[in-house]
Amino acid sequence: MGFCNIILLLSIFGTLPLWIVLLHGYNYYYDYFSSQFEDDPLPVYDFIVVGAGSAGAAIANRLSKNNKVLLLEAGGDPIFPQRIPAFSAPLLHWPQHDWCYKTVPQKHACRGAPNN
């Protein structure tokens, strides 16, 4: 490996934390300022769908063609690592970010994580 290759690798991987911090700041302020200019929710809806799972989102989408629909989902705003799949794995089994449902043990699910 030559000197130029080492410098190139250091410049790419050495600045990765900086890019992550900058991206986090951009996302935070983008979300903050875009929420300041959003209109208030409508006071009256034709339908209220509780739960944005696979069925709830599909039902809300179909109903919204000709009606005013409010789709509610539990939980707060996602934190930055949840937006990047590789960074969200350490958040598993944290009650603040994961529902921690207990299921029937499955041999090959979730790469064999304990208490799955």
C-alpha positions as CSV (number, residue, x, y, z in Angstrom):
1,M,0.0,0.0,0.0
2,G,1.5,3.3,-1.1
3,F,1.7,6.5,0.7
4,C,-1.0,8.1,-1.5
5,N,-3.4,5.2,-0.7
6,I,-2.9,5.6,3.0
7,I,-3.6,9.4,2.8
8,L,-6.7,8.7,0.7
9,L,-8.0,6.2,3.2
10,L,-7.3,8.5,6.1
11,S,-9.1,11.4,4.4
12,I,-12.2,9.2,3.8
13,F,-12.4,7.4,7.1
14,G,-10.9,10.1,9.2
15,T,-13.6,12.6,8.2
16,L,-16.5,10.1,8.7
17,P,-17.3,11.3,12.3
18,L,-17.4,14.9,11.0
19,W,-19.8,14.0,8.3
20,I,-22.1,12.1,10.8
21,V,-22.1,15.1,13.1
22,L,-22.9,17.5,10.2
23,L,-25.6,15.3,8.9
24,H,-27.2,15.0,12.3
25,G,-27.1,18.8,12.7
26,Y,-28.6,19.3,9.2
27,N,-31.4,16.8,10.0
28,Y,-32.2,18.3,13.4
29,Y,-32.5,21.9,12.1
30,Y,-34.3,20.8,8.9
31,D,-36.9,19.0,11.0
32,Y,-37.1,21.9,13.5
33,F,-37.6,24.6,11.0
34,S,-39.9,22.7,8.7
35,S,-42.2,21.9,11.6
36,Q,-42.4,25.6,12.4
37,F,-44.0,26.4,9.0
38,E,-46.4,23.5,8.9
39,D,-50.1,24.2,9.0
40,D,-51.9,23.2,12.2
41,P,-53.8,19.9,11.9
42,L,-57.3,20.1,10.8
43,P,-59.8,20.3,13.6
44,V,-62.3,17.9,12.0
45,Y,-61.6,14.5,10.3
46,D,-63.8,12.1,8.6
47,F,-61.8,9.1,9.8
48,I,-59.2,8.5,12.5
49,V,-56.9,5.5,12.0
50,V,-55.0,4.4,15.1
51,G,-51.8,2.5,14.3
52,A,-49.6,3.0,11.2
53,G,-48.6,-0.6,10.8
54,S,-48.9,-2.4,7.5
55,A,-52.7,-2.4,7.6
56,G,-53.2,1.0,9.2
57,A,-51.1,2.8,6.7
58,A,-52.8,1.1,3.8
59,I,-56.3,1.8,5.1
60,A,-55.4,5.5,5.8
61,N,-54.0,5.8,2.3
62,R,-57.2,4.4,0.7
63,L,-59.5,6.5,2.9
64,S,-57.5,9.7,2.2
65,K,-58.4,9.7,-1.5
66,N,-61.8,11.3,-0.9
67,N,-61.8,12.0,2.9
68,K,-59.9,13.8,5.6
69,V,-58.0,11.2,7.5
70,L,-55.8,11.4,10.7
71,L,-53.3,8.6,11.1
72,L,-52.0,8.2,14.7
73,E,-48.9,6.2,15.6
74,A,-47.5,5.6,19.1
75,G,-44.0,6.7,20.1
76,G,-42.0,9.9,19.9
77,D,-39.7,11.4,17.4
78,P,-36.9,9.0,16.2
79,I,-33.4,9.7,17.3
80,F,-30.5,10.1,14.8
81,P,-29.1,6.5,14.9
82,Q,-32.6,5.1,14.1
83,R,-32.4,6.7,10.6
84,I,-29.3,4.6,9.7
85,P,-30.0,0.9,9.8
86,A,-26.4,0.0,10.7
87,F,-26.5,2.3,13.7
88,S,-29.9,1.2,15.0
89,A,-28.9,-2.3,15.9
90,P,-27.5,-1.4,19.3
91,L,-30.9,0.2,20.2
92,L,-32.7,-3.2,20.1
93,H,-34.1,-4.2,23.5
94,W,-34.2,-0.6,24.8
95,P,-37.7,0.2,26.0
96,Q,-37.4,3.8,24.9
97,H,-36.8,2.8,21.2
98,D,-38.1,-0.8,21.0
99,W,-41.4,-2.3,22.1
100,C,-39.5,-5.3,23.4
101,Y,-42.3,-7.8,22.5
102,K,-41.7,-11.3,23.6
103,T,-42.4,-13.9,20.9
104,V,-42.1,-17.6,20.4
105,P,-38.4,-18.4,20.2
106,Q,-37.3,-18.7,16.6
107,K,-34.0,-20.4,15.7
108,H,-33.0,-18.2,12.8
109,A,-34.8,-14.9,13.5
110,C,-32.7,-11.8,14.2
111,R,-29.5,-13.7,13.8
112,G,-30.2,-15.8,16.9
113,A,-30.3,-12.8,19.4
114,P,-30.9,-14.0,22.9
115,N,-34.4,-13.6,24.4
116,N,-36.0,-13.2,21.0
